[in-house]
Protein backbone atom coordinates (compact mmCIF):
# COMPACT_ATOMS: atom_id res chain seq x y z
CA UNK A 1 0.00 0.00 0.00
CA UNK A 2 1.19 3.47 -0.80
CA UNK A 3 2.14 5.34 2.34
CA UNK A 4 -0.47 7.83 3.51
CA UNK A 5 1.13 11.12 4.53
CA UNK A 6 -1.09 12.53 7.30
CA UNK A 7 -0.04 16.15 7.15
CA UNK A 8 2.30 18.69 5.69
CA UNK A 9 4.74 19.61 8.45
CA UNK A 10 5.34 23.33 8.38
CA UNK A 11 8.84 24.33 9.47
CA UNK A 12 9.15 26.97 12.13
CA UNK A 13 8.91 30.39 10.52
CA UNK A 14 11.07 33.30 11.68
CA UNK A 15 9.22 35.34 14.27
CA UNK A 16 9.37 38.97 15.16
CA UNK A 17 9.28 40.37 18.68
CA UNK A 18 7.71 38.27 21.42
CA UNK A 19 3.89 38.45 21.23
CA UNK A 20 2.13 41.01 23.37
CA UNK A 21 -0.65 39.72 25.62
CA UNK A 22 -3.31 42.42 25.87
CA UNK A 23 -5.19 42.16 29.12
CA UNK A 24 -3.35 38.98 29.95
CA UNK A 25 -5.42 36.92 27.49
CA UNK A 26 -4.15 35.47 24.24
CA UNK A 27 -6.57 36.00 21.34
CA UNK A 28 -6.61 34.96 17.68
CA UNK A 29 -7.61 37.12 14.70
CA UNK A 30 -11.29 36.66 15.54
CA UNK A 31 -10.90 37.48 19.22
CA UNK A 32 -11.13 33.85 20.39
CA UNK A 33 -9.21 32.90 23.50
CA UNK A 34 -7.41 29.59 24.06
CA UNK A 35 -9.27 27.40 26.58
CA UNK A 36 -8.93 23.73 25.51
CA UNK A 37 -5.91 21.65 24.52
CA UNK A 38 -6.51 18.28 22.91
CA UNK A 39 -3.51 15.98 22.96
CA UNK A 40 -3.32 12.92 20.72
CA UNK A 41 -1.09 10.38 22.47
CA UNK A 42 -1.14 7.79 19.66
CA UNK A 43 -2.17 7.48 16.02
CA UNK A 44 -3.09 3.82 16.56
CA UNK A 45 -6.50 2.36 17.36
CA UNK A 46 -7.89 -1.12 17.86
CA UNK A 47 -11.16 -0.15 16.11
CA UNK A 48 -11.64 0.66 12.43
CA UNK A 49 -14.69 2.89 12.67
CA UNK A 50 -16.04 3.58 9.21
CA UNK A 51 -16.22 7.36 9.73
CA UNK A 52 -12.73 7.72 11.22
CA UNK A 53 -10.27 4.93 10.30
CA UNK A 54 -11.87 2.93 7.47
CA UNK A 55 -10.11 -0.40 7.02
CA UNK A 56 -9.52 0.11 3.30
CA UNK A 57 -7.19 3.00 4.19
CA UNK A 58 -5.94 1.92 7.62
CA UNK A 59 -5.31 -1.73 6.84
CA UNK A 60 -2.82 -4.21 8.29
CA UNK A 61 0.03 -2.67 6.27
CA UNK A 62 -0.72 0.95 7.18
CA UNK A 63 2.52 2.74 8.20
CA UNK A 64 1.81 4.07 11.68
CA UNK A 65 4.34 6.33 13.40
CA UNK A 66 7.39 4.62 14.90
CA UNK A 67 7.80 4.95 18.66
CA UNK A 68 10.84 7.23 18.25
CA UNK A 69 8.73 9.76 16.35
CA UNK A 70 6.05 10.26 18.98
CA UNK A 71 6.34 12.63 21.91
CA UNK A 72 7.42 11.17 25.24
CA UNK A 73 5.30 11.75 28.33
CA UNK A 74 7.90 14.24 29.53
CA UNK A 75 7.73 16.18 26.25
CA UNK A 76 3.93 16.20 26.32
CA UNK A 77 3.94 17.48 29.89
CA UNK A 78 6.43 20.20 29.11
CA UNK A 79 4.30 21.48 26.26
CA UNK A 80 1.12 21.19 28.32
CA UNK A 81 2.68 23.30 31.06
CA UNK A 82 3.47 26.01 28.51
CA UNK A 83 -0.07 25.87 27.16
CA UNK A 84 -1.50 26.24 30.65
CA UNK A 85 0.66 29.32 31.06
CA UNK A 86 -0.99 30.71 27.93
CA UNK A 87 -4.50 30.23 29.29
CA UNK A 88 -5.49 26.60 28.70
CA UNK A 89 -7.86 25.41 31.43
CA UNK A 90 -8.79 21.96 30.14
CA UNK A 91 -6.72 19.14 28.64
CA UNK A 92 -8.30 16.22 26.80
CA UNK A 93 -6.27 13.11 25.93
CA UNK A 94 -7.26 11.54 22.62
CA UNK A 95 -5.90 9.35 19.86
CA UNK A 96 -6.38 7.13 17.90
CA UNK A 97 -7.39 5.19 20.96
CA UNK A 98 -5.42 6.73 23.85
CA UNK A 99 -5.63 3.65 26.06
CA UNK A 100 -3.51 1.61 23.64
CA UNK A 101 -0.60 3.84 24.72
CA UNK A 102 1.20 1.92 27.45
CA UNK A 103 1.04 3.22 31.03
CA UNK A 104 -1.08 6.20 30.10
CA UNK A 105 -1.87 6.69 33.79
CA UNK A 106 1.73 7.91 34.20
CA UNK A 107 1.07 10.78 31.80
CA UNK A 108 -2.20 11.57 33.57
CA UNK A 109 -0.35 11.82 36.89
CA UNK A 110 2.19 14.20 35.37
CA UNK A 111 -0.50 16.40 33.82
CA UNK A 112 -2.58 16.39 37.00
CA UNK A 113 0.16 18.46 38.67
CA UNK A 114 -0.70 21.36 36.34
CA UNK A 115 -3.93 22.05 38.20
CA UNK A 116 -6.32 22.01 35.24
CA UNK A 117 -9.14 19.66 34.27
CA UNK A 118 -7.87 16.43 32.69
CA UNK A 119 -10.29 14.37 30.61
CA UNK A 120 -10.02 11.48 28.16
CA UNK A 121 -11.94 10.28 25.13
CA UNK A 122 -11.96 6.52 24.52
CA UNK A 123 -13.78 3.83 22.59
CA UNK A 124 -14.20 2.03 25.91
CA UNK A 125 -12.63 -1.26 24.86
CA UNK A 126 -9.76 -1.02 27.37
CA UNK A 127 -11.37 1.32 29.88
CA UNK A 128 -12.67 -1.17 32.46
CA UNK A 129 -9.18 -2.49 33.19
CA UNK A 130 -7.60 0.96 33.47
CA UNK A 131 -10.34 3.09 35.05
CA UNK A 132 -9.09 2.77 38.64
CA UNK A 133 -5.47 3.58 37.77
CA UNK A 134 -6.57 6.57 35.70
CA UNK A 135 -8.74 7.93 38.49
CA UNK A 136 -6.00 7.45 41.07
CA UNK A 137 -3.57 9.25 38.75
CA UNK A 138 -5.82 12.32 38.65
CA UNK A 139 -8.11 11.91 35.64
CA UNK A 140 -11.34 13.82 36.22
CA UNK A 141 -13.75 12.19 33.78
CA UNK A 142 -14.12 10.25 30.54
CA UNK A 143 -16.02 10.52 27.29
CA UNK A 144 -16.85 7.18 25.69
CA UNK A 145 -17.69 6.74 22.01
CA UNK A 146 -20.72 4.50 21.49
CA UNK A 147 -22.53 4.74 18.17
CA UNK A 148 -25.35 2.24 18.66
CA UNK A 149 -27.01 0.01 21.23
CA UNK A 150 -27.81 -2.54 18.54
CA UNK A 151 -24.97 -5.05 18.67
CA UNK A 152 -24.91 -5.83 14.96
CA UNK A 153 -24.93 -2.15 14.03
CA UNK A 154 -22.23 -1.33 16.56
CA UNK A 155 -19.97 -4.17 15.42
CA UNK A 156 -20.38 -3.05 11.80
CA UNK A 157 -19.55 0.57 12.64
CA UNK A 158 -16.46 -0.23 14.73
CA UNK A 159 -15.42 -2.88 12.14
CA UNK A 160 -13.53 -4.77 14.84
CA UNK A 161 -16.35 -7.12 15.84
CA UNK A 162 -16.35 -5.57 19.32
CA UNK A 163 -19.60 -6.10 21.29
CA UNK A 164 -21.66 -3.22 22.59
CA UNK A 165 -22.14 -4.90 25.98
CA UNK A 166 -18.46 -4.53 26.86
CA UNK A 167 -18.55 -0.78 26.21
CA UNK A 168 -21.63 -0.40 28.39
CA UNK A 169 -19.90 -2.37 31.14
CA UNK A 170 -16.87 -0.09 30.85
CA UNK A 171 -19.06 3.00 31.24
CA UNK A 172 -20.47 1.59 34.47
CA UNK A 173 -17.00 0.71 35.77
CA UNK A 174 -15.74 4.22 35.00
CA UNK A 175 -18.74 5.73 36.78
CA UNK A 176 -18.17 3.51 39.82
CA UNK A 177 -14.57 4.74 39.97
CA UNK A 178 -15.75 8.36 40.01
CA UNK A 179 -14.85 9.37 36.44
CA UNK A 180 -18.09 11.29 36.19
CA UNK A 181 -20.19 12.63 34.69
CA UNK A 182 -19.54 10.16 31.87
CA UNK A 183 -20.30 11.58 28.44
CA UNK A 184 -21.29 9.19 25.67
CA UNK A 185 -20.55 10.35 22.12
CA UNK A 186 -22.69 9.03 19.28
CA UNK A 187 -21.80 9.91 15.69
CA UNK A 188 -25.07 9.77 13.75
CA UNK A 189 -25.05 8.69 10.10
CA UNK A 190 -28.32 8.57 8.20
CA UNK A 191 -29.40 5.10 7.20
CA UNK A 192 -26.74 3.51 9.40
CA UNK A 193 -27.59 4.22 13.05
CA UNK A 194 -30.08 7.10 13.10
CA UNK A 195 -32.84 4.63 13.94
CA UNK A 196 -31.16 4.30 17.36
CA UNK A 197 -31.39 7.97 18.40
CA UNK A 198 -34.39 7.67 20.72
CA UNK A 199 -33.17 4.36 22.10
CA UNK A 200 -29.80 5.90 23.00
CA UNK A 201 -31.54 8.78 24.74
CA UNK A 202 -33.77 6.37 26.66
CA UNK A 203 -30.85 4.18 27.77
CA UNK A 204 -28.99 7.03 29.48
CA UNK A 205 -31.95 9.05 30.81
CA UNK A 206 -31.84 9.31 34.58
CA UNK A 207 -28.39 7.73 34.87
CA UNK A 208 -26.43 10.93 35.46
CA UNK A 209 -24.55 10.31 32.19
CA UNK A 210 -25.01 12.52 29.13
CA UNK A 211 -25.32 11.19 25.60
CA UNK A 212 -24.16 13.62 22.93
CA UNK A 213 -25.24 13.21 19.32
CA UNK A 214 -22.61 14.31 16.80
CA UNK A 215 -23.34 15.25 13.20
CA UNK A 216 -21.39 13.08 10.77
CA UNK A 217 -18.48 15.27 9.67
CA UNK A 218 -16.08 15.44 6.72
CA UNK A 219 -13.00 14.90 8.86
CA UNK A 220 -9.90 13.71 7.05
CA UNK A 221 -9.95 12.52 3.45
CA UNK A 222 -10.90 8.87 3.73
CA UNK A 223 -14.44 8.51 5.10
CA UNK A 224 -16.38 9.24 1.89
CA UNK A 225 -18.44 12.00 3.53
CA UNK A 226 -21.64 13.20 1.84
CA UNK A 227 -24.07 15.83 3.05
CA UNK A 228 -26.91 13.37 2.44
CA UNK A 229 -25.50 11.20 5.26
CA UNK A 230 -25.83 14.00 7.84
CA UNK A 231 -28.69 13.93 10.34
CA UNK A 232 -29.03 17.57 11.48
CA UNK A 233 -28.96 18.12 15.22
CA UNK A 234 -32.31 19.90 14.96
CA UNK A 235 -33.81 16.64 13.74
CA UNK A 236 -32.19 14.73 16.60
CA UNK A 237 -33.64 17.11 19.17
CA UNK A 238 -37.05 16.97 17.48
CA UNK A 239 -37.14 13.17 17.51
CA UNK A 240 -36.28 12.97 21.19
CA UNK A 241 -38.59 15.84 22.14
CA UNK A 242 -41.53 14.02 20.61
CA UNK A 243 -41.03 11.36 23.30
CA UNK A 244 -39.70 13.46 26.19
CA UNK A 245 -39.99 17.26 25.85
CA UNK A 246 -36.69 19.14 26.00
CA UNK A 247 -35.64 22.70 26.70
CA UNK A 248 -32.31 24.40 25.89
CA UNK A 249 -29.72 24.90 28.64
CA UNK A 250 -27.04 27.59 28.90
CA UNK A 251 -23.50 26.55 27.97
CA UNK A 252 -21.13 25.80 30.83
CA UNK A 253 -18.53 28.13 29.31
CA UNK A 254 -17.88 30.12 26.14
CA UNK A 255 -16.71 27.79 23.41
CA UNK A 256 -18.36 24.65 24.78
CA UNK A 257 -18.69 22.25 21.85
CA UNK A 258 -22.03 20.65 22.67
CA UNK A 259 -25.35 22.47 22.71
CA UNK A 260 -27.16 21.31 25.85
CA UNK A 261 -30.82 20.25 26.12
CA UNK A 262 -32.60 19.28 29.36
CA UNK A 263 -35.56 16.95 29.84
CA UNK A 264 -38.51 18.86 31.30
CA UNK A 265 -39.37 15.90 33.53
CA UNK A 266 -35.99 15.97 35.27
CA UNK A 267 -34.47 13.01 33.44
CA UNK A 268 -31.13 14.73 32.90
CA UNK A 269 -29.88 16.16 29.63
CA UNK A 270 -28.53 15.39 26.18
CA UNK A 271 -26.08 17.26 23.98
CA UNK A 272 -25.82 17.84 20.25
CA UNK A 273 -22.66 18.75 18.35
CA UNK A 274 -23.62 20.52 15.13
CA UNK A 275 -20.41 21.29 13.28
CA UNK A 276 -22.06 20.82 9.89
CA UNK A 277 -25.45 22.54 10.15
CA UNK A 278 -24.84 25.07 12.95
CA UNK A 279 -21.17 25.97 12.77
CA UNK A 280 -19.65 27.17 16.04
CA UNK A 281 -16.32 28.37 14.64
CA UNK A 282 -16.88 31.85 16.05
CA UNK A 283 -16.47 30.55 19.61
CA UNK A 284 -13.92 27.77 19.02
CA UNK A 285 -11.27 27.83 21.74
CA UNK A 286 -9.45 24.57 20.94
CA UNK A 287 -5.88 23.82 19.99
CA UNK A 288 -4.73 20.32 19.02
CA UNK A 289 -1.35 18.67 19.56
CA UNK A 290 -0.61 15.65 17.38
CA UNK A 291 1.13 12.46 18.45
CA UNK A 292 4.43 13.60 17.01
CA UNK A 293 4.28 17.18 18.21
CA UNK A 294 2.59 19.10 15.43
CA UNK A 295 0.22 21.89 16.42
CA UNK A 296 -3.17 22.19 14.70
CA UNK A 297 -5.56 25.09 15.07
CA UNK A 298 -8.58 23.33 13.50
CA UNK A 299 -9.99 19.81 13.31
CA UNK A 300 -10.27 20.26 9.53
CA UNK A 301 -6.75 21.65 8.99
CA UNK A 302 -4.60 20.72 6.03
CA UNK A 303 -1.29 21.27 7.81
CA UNK A 304 0.25 21.70 11.24
CA UNK A 305 3.06 23.61 12.93
CA UNK A 306 6.12 21.65 14.01
CA UNK A 307 6.91 21.93 17.74
CA UNK A 308 8.92 18.72 18.10
CA UNK A 309 11.91 20.23 16.35
CA UNK A 310 11.92 23.00 18.95
CA UNK A 311 11.51 20.53 21.80
CA UNK A 312 14.35 18.29 20.68
CA UNK A 313 16.51 21.08 19.37
CA UNK A 314 17.18 22.75 22.73
CA UNK A 315 14.67 25.60 22.57
CA UNK A 316 13.78 27.28 25.86
CA UNK A 317 10.28 27.31 27.30
CA UNK A 318 10.04 30.99 26.40
CA UNK A 319 10.91 30.32 22.77
CA UNK A 320 8.32 27.56 22.55
CA UNK A 321 5.78 29.76 24.32
CA UNK A 322 6.33 32.56 21.83
CA UNK A 323 6.00 30.15 18.91
CA UNK A 324 2.68 28.78 20.20
CA UNK A 325 1.40 32.27 20.96
CA UNK A 326 2.29 33.49 17.48
CA UNK A 327 0.50 30.53 15.87
CA UNK A 328 -2.62 31.25 17.90
CA UNK A 329 -2.55 34.97 17.24
CA UNK A 330 -2.43 34.33 13.49
CA UNK A 331 -5.27 31.79 13.69
CA UNK A 332 -8.24 32.60 11.44
CA UNK A 333 -9.85 29.16 11.01
CA UNK A 334 -13.56 28.94 10.25
CA UNK A 335 -13.84 25.82 8.13
CA UNK A 336 -17.34 24.80 9.16
CA UNK A 337 -18.68 28.26 8.31
CA UNK A 338 -17.41 28.02 4.73
CA UNK A 339 -17.86 24.27 4.11
CA UNK A 340 -18.92 23.33 0.56
CA UNK A 341 -19.06 20.10 -1.42
CA UNK A 342 -15.68 21.15 -2.84
CA UNK A 343 -13.94 21.82 0.48
CA UNK A 344 -15.32 18.54 1.82
CA UNK A 345 -13.29 16.72 -0.84
CA UNK A 346 -10.04 18.54 -0.09
CA UNK A 347 -7.20 16.68 1.59
CA UNK A 348 -7.29 17.24 5.37
CA UNK A 349 -5.55 15.78 8.37
CA UNK A 350 -7.14 12.53 9.56
CA UNK A 351 -9.04 12.72 12.85
CA UNK A 352 -7.21 9.61 14.11
CA UNK A 353 -3.98 11.63 13.90
CA UNK A 354 -5.06 14.67 15.93
CA UNK A 355 -8.09 13.42 17.87
CA UNK A 356 -11.72 14.47 17.67
C-alpha positions as CSV (number, residue, x, y, z in Angstrom):
1,X,0.0,0.0,0.0
2,X,1.2,3.5,-0.8
3,X,2.1,5.3,2.3
4,X,-0.5,7.8,3.5
5,X,1.1,11.1,4.5
6,X,-1.1,12.5,7.3
7,X,0.0,16.2,7.2
8,X,2.3,18.7,5.7
9,X,4.7,19.6,8.4
10,X,5.3,23.3,8.4
11,X,8.8,24.3,9.5
12,X,9.1,27.0,12.1
13,X,8.9,30.4,10.5
14,X,11.1,33.3,11.7
15,X,9.2,35.3,14.3
16,X,9.4,39.0,15.2
17,X,9.3,40.4,18.7
18,X,7.7,38.3,21.4
19,X,3.9,38.5,21.2
20,X,2.1,41.0,23.4
21,X,-0.6,39.7,25.6
22,X,-3.3,42.4,25.9
23,X,-5.2,42.2,29.1
24,X,-3.3,39.0,30.0
25,X,-5.4,36.9,27.5
26,X,-4.1,35.5,24.2
27,X,-6.6,36.0,21.3
28,X,-6.6,35.0,17.7
29,X,-7.6,37.1,14.7
30,X,-11.3,36.7,15.5
31,X,-10.9,37.5,19.2
32,X,-11.1,33.9,20.4
33,X,-9.2,32.9,23.5
34,X,-7.4,29.6,24.1
35,X,-9.3,27.4,26.6
36,X,-8.9,23.7,25.5
37,X,-5.9,21.7,24.5
38,X,-6.5,18.3,22.9
39,X,-3.5,16.0,23.0
40,X,-3.3,12.9,20.7
41,X,-1.1,10.4,22.5
42,X,-1.1,7.8,19.7
43,X,-2.2,7.5,16.0
44,X,-3.1,3.8,16.6
45,X,-6.5,2.4,17.4
46,X,-7.9,-1.1,17.9
47,X,-11.2,-0.2,16.1
48,X,-11.6,0.7,12.4
49,X,-14.7,2.9,12.7
50,X,-16.0,3.6,9.2
51,X,-16.2,7.4,9.7
52,X,-12.7,7.7,11.2
53,X,-10.3,4.9,10.3
54,X,-11.9,2.9,7.5
55,X,-10.1,-0.4,7.0
56,X,-9.5,0.1,3.3
57,X,-7.2,3.0,4.2
58,X,-5.9,1.9,7.6
59,X,-5.3,-1.7,6.8
60,X,-2.8,-4.2,8.3
61,X,0.0,-2.7,6.3
62,X,-0.7,1.0,7.2
63,X,2.5,2.7,8.2
64,X,1.8,4.1,11.7
65,X,4.3,6.3,13.4
66,X,7.4,4.6,14.9
67,X,7.8,4.9,18.7
68,X,10.8,7.2,18.3
69,X,8.7,9.8,16.4
70,X,6.0,10.3,19.0
71,X,6.3,12.6,21.9
72,X,7.4,11.2,25.2
73,X,5.3,11.7,28.3
74,X,7.9,14.2,29.5
75,X,7.7,16.2,26.3
76,X,3.9,16.2,26.3
77,X,3.9,17.5,29.9
78,X,6.4,20.2,29.1
79,X,4.3,21.5,26.3
80,X,1.1,21.2,28.3
81,X,2.7,23.3,31.1
82,X,3.5,26.0,28.5
83,X,-0.1,25.9,27.2
84,X,-1.5,26.2,30.6
85,X,0.7,29.3,31.1
86,X,-1.0,30.7,27.9
87,X,-4.5,30.2,29.3
88,X,-5.5,26.6,28.7
89,X,-7.9,25.4,31.4
90,X,-8.8,22.0,30.1
91,X,-6.7,19.1,28.6
92,X,-8.3,16.2,26.8
93,X,-6.3,13.1,25.9
94,X,-7.3,11.5,22.6
95,X,-5.9,9.3,19.9
96,X,-6.4,7.1,17.9
97,X,-7.4,5.2,21.0
98,X,-5.4,6.7,23.9
99,X,-5.6,3.7,26.1
100,X,-3.5,1.6,23.6
101,X,-0.6,3.8,24.7
102,X,1.2,1.9,27.5
103,X,1.0,3.2,31.0
104,X,-1.1,6.2,30.1
105,X,-1.9,6.7,33.8
106,X,1.7,7.9,34.2
107,X,1.1,10.8,31.8
108,X,-2.2,11.6,33.6
109,X,-0.4,11.8,36.9
110,X,2.2,14.2,35.4
111,X,-0.5,16.4,33.8
112,X,-2.6,16.4,37.0
113,X,0.2,18.5,38.7
114,X,-0.7,21.4,36.3
115,X,-3.9,22.0,38.2
116,X,-6.3,22.0,35.2
117,X,-9.1,19.7,34.3
118,X,-7.9,16.4,32.7
119,X,-10.3,14.4,30.6
120,X,-10.0,11.5,28.2
121,X,-11.9,10.3,25.1
122,X,-12.0,6.5,24.5
123,X,-13.8,3.8,22.6
124,X,-14.2,2.0,25.9
125,X,-12.6,-1.3,24.9
126,X,-9.8,-1.0,27.4
127,X,-11.4,1.3,29.9
128,X,-12.7,-1.2,32.5
129,X,-9.2,-2.5,33.2
130,X,-7.6,1.0,33.5
131,X,-10.3,3.1,35.1
132,X,-9.1,2.8,38.6
133,X,-5.5,3.6,37.8
134,X,-6.6,6.6,35.7
135,X,-8.7,7.9,38.5
136,X,-6.0,7.4,41.1
137,X,-3.6,9.3,38.7
138,X,-5.8,12.3,38.6
139,X,-8.1,11.9,35.6
140,X,-11.3,13.8,36.2
141,X,-13.8,12.2,33.8
142,X,-14.1,10.2,30.5
143,X,-16.0,10.5,27.3
144,X,-16.9,7.2,25.7
145,X,-17.7,6.7,22.0
146,X,-20.7,4.5,21.5
147,X,-22.5,4.7,18.2
148,X,-25.4,2.2,18.7
149,X,-27.0,0.0,21.2
150,X,-27.8,-2.5,18.5
151,X,-25.0,-5.0,18.7
152,X,-24.9,-5.8,15.0
153,X,-24.9,-2.1,14.0
154,X,-22.2,-1.3,16.6
155,X,-20.0,-4.2,15.4
156,X,-20.4,-3.0,11.8
157,X,-19.6,0.6,12.6
158,X,-16.5,-0.2,14.7
159,X,-15.4,-2.9,12.1
160,X,-13.5,-4.8,14.8
161,X,-16.3,-7.1,15.8
162,X,-16.4,-5.6,19.3
163,X,-19.6,-6.1,21.3
164,X,-21.7,-3.2,22.6
165,X,-22.1,-4.9,26.0
166,X,-18.5,-4.5,26.9
167,X,-18.6,-0.8,26.2
168,X,-21.6,-0.4,28.4
169,X,-19.9,-2.4,31.1
170,X,-16.9,-0.1,30.8
171,X,-19.1,3.0,31.2
172,X,-20.5,1.6,34.5
173,X,-17.0,0.7,35.8
174,X,-15.7,4.2,35.0
175,X,-18.7,5.7,36.8
176,X,-18.2,3.5,39.8
177,X,-14.6,4.7,40.0
178,X,-15.8,8.4,40.0
179,X,-14.9,9.4,36.4
180,X,-18.1,11.3,36.2
181,X,-20.2,12.6,34.7
182,X,-19.5,10.2,31.9
183,X,-20.3,11.6,28.4
184,X,-21.3,9.2,25.7
185,X,-20.6,10.4,22.1
186,X,-22.7,9.0,19.3
187,X,-21.8,9.9,15.7
188,X,-25.1,9.8,13.7
189,X,-25.0,8.7,10.1
190,X,-28.3,8.6,8.2
191,X,-29.4,5.1,7.2
192,X,-26.7,3.5,9.4
193,X,-27.6,4.2,13.0
194,X,-30.1,7.1,13.1
195,X,-32.8,4.6,13.9
196,X,-31.2,4.3,17.4
197,X,-31.4,8.0,18.4
198,X,-34.4,7.7,20.7
199,X,-33.2,4.4,22.1
200,X,-29.8,5.9,23.0
201,X,-31.5,8.8,24.7
202,X,-33.8,6.4,26.7
203,X,-30.9,4.2,27.8
204,X,-29.0,7.0,29.5
205,X,-31.9,9.1,30.8
206,X,-31.8,9.3,34.6
207,X,-28.4,7.7,34.9
208,X,-26.4,10.9,35.5
209,X,-24.6,10.3,32.2
210,X,-25.0,12.5,29.1
211,X,-25.3,11.2,25.6
212,X,-24.2,13.6,22.9
213,X,-25.2,13.2,19.3
214,X,-22.6,14.3,16.8
215,X,-23.3,15.2,13.2
216,X,-21.4,13.1,10.8
217,X,-18.5,15.3,9.7
218,X,-16.1,15.4,6.7
219,X,-13.0,14.9,8.9
220,X,-9.9,13.7,7.0
221,X,-10.0,12.5,3.5
222,X,-10.9,8.9,3.7
223,X,-14.4,8.5,5.1
224,X,-16.4,9.2,1.9
225,X,-18.4,12.0,3.5
226,X,-21.6,13.2,1.8
227,X,-24.1,15.8,3.1
228,X,-26.9,13.4,2.4
229,X,-25.5,11.2,5.3
230,X,-25.8,14.0,7.8
231,X,-28.7,13.9,10.3
232,X,-29.0,17.6,11.5
233,X,-29.0,18.1,15.2
234,X,-32.3,19.9,15.0
235,X,-33.8,16.6,13.7
236,X,-32.2,14.7,16.6
237,X,-33.6,17.1,19.2
238,X,-37.0,17.0,17.5
239,X,-37.1,13.2,17.5
240,X,-36.3,13.0,21.2
241,X,-38.6,15.8,22.1
242,X,-41.5,14.0,20.6
243,X,-41.0,11.4,23.3
244,X,-39.7,13.5,26.2
245,X,-40.0,17.3,25.9
246,X,-36.7,19.1,26.0
247,X,-35.6,22.7,26.7
248,X,-32.3,24.4,25.9
249,X,-29.7,24.9,28.6
250,X,-27.0,27.6,28.9
251,X,-23.5,26.6,28.0
252,X,-21.1,25.8,30.8
253,X,-18.5,28.1,29.3
254,X,-17.9,30.1,26.1
255,X,-16.7,27.8,23.4
256,X,-18.4,24.7,24.8
257,X,-18.7,22.2,21.9
258,X,-22.0,20.6,22.7
259,X,-25.3,22.5,22.7
260,X,-27.2,21.3,25.8
261,X,-30.8,20.3,26.1
262,X,-32.6,19.3,29.4
263,X,-35.6,17.0,29.8
264,X,-38.5,18.9,31.3
265,X,-39.4,15.9,33.5
266,X,-36.0,16.0,35.3
267,X,-34.5,13.0,33.4
268,X,-31.1,14.7,32.9
269,X,-29.9,16.2,29.6
270,X,-28.5,15.4,26.2
271,X,-26.1,17.3,24.0
272,X,-25.8,17.8,20.2
273,X,-22.7,18.8,18.3
274,X,-23.6,20.5,15.1
275,X,-20.4,21.3,13.3
276,X,-22.1,20.8,9.9
277,X,-25.5,22.5,10.2
278,X,-24.8,25.1,12.9
279,X,-21.2,26.0,12.8
280,X,-19.6,27.2,16.0
281,X,-16.3,28.4,14.6
282,X,-16.9,31.9,16.0
283,X,-16.5,30.5,19.6
284,X,-13.9,27.8,19.0
285,X,-11.3,27.8,21.7
286,X,-9.5,24.6,20.9
287,X,-5.9,23.8,20.0
288,X,-4.7,20.3,19.0
289,X,-1.4,18.7,19.6
290,X,-0.6,15.7,17.4
291,X,1.1,12.5,18.4
292,X,4.4,13.6,17.0
293,X,4.3,17.2,18.2
294,X,2.6,19.1,15.4
295,X,0.2,21.9,16.4
296,X,-3.2,22.2,14.7
297,X,-5.6,25.1,15.1
298,X,-8.6,23.3,13.5
299,X,-10.0,19.8,13.3
300,X,-10.3,20.3,9.5
301,X,-6.8,21.6,9.0
302,X,-4.6,20.7,6.0
303,X,-1.3,21.3,7.8
304,X,0.3,21.7,11.2
305,X,3.1,23.6,12.9
306,X,6.1,21.6,14.0
307,X,6.9,21.9,17.7
308,X,8.9,18.7,18.1
309,X,11.9,20.2,16.3
310,X,11.9,23.0,18.9
311,X,11.5,20.5,21.8
312,X,14.3,18.3,20.7
313,X,16.5,21.1,19.4
314,X,17.2,22.8,22.7
315,X,14.7,25.6,22.6
316,X,13.8,27.3,25.9
317,X,10.3,27.3,27.3
318,X,10.0,31.0,26.4
319,X,10.9,30.3,22.8
320,X,8.3,27.6,22.6
321,X,5.8,29.8,24.3
322,X,6.3,32.6,21.8
323,X,6.0,30.2,18.9
324,X,2.7,28.8,20.2
325,X,1.4,32.3,21.0
326,X,2.3,33.5,17.5
327,X,0.5,30.5,15.9
328,X,-2.6,31.2,17.9
329,X,-2.6,35.0,17.2
330,X,-2.4,34.3,13.5
331,X,-5.3,31.8,13.7
332,X,-8.2,32.6,11.4
333,X,-9.9,29.2,11.0
334,X,-13.6,28.9,10.3
335,X,-13.8,25.8,8.1
336,X,-17.3,24.8,9.2
337,X,-18.7,28.3,8.3
338,X,-17.4,28.0,4.7
339,X,-17.9,24.3,4.1
340,X,-18.9,23.3,0.6
341,X,-19.1,20.1,-1.4
342,X,-15.7,21.1,-2.8
343,X,-13.9,21.8,0.5
344,X,-15.3,18.5,1.8
345,X,-13.3,16.7,-0.8
346,X,-10.0,18.5,-0.1
347,X,-7.2,16.7,1.6
348,X,-7.3,17.2,5.4
349,X,-5.5,15.8,8.4
350,X,-7.1,12.5,9.6
351,X,-9.0,12.7,12.9
352,X,-7.2,9.6,14.1
353,X,-4.0,11.6,13.9
354,X,-5.1,14.7,15.9
355,X,-8.1,13.4,17.9
356,X,-11.7,14.5,17.7
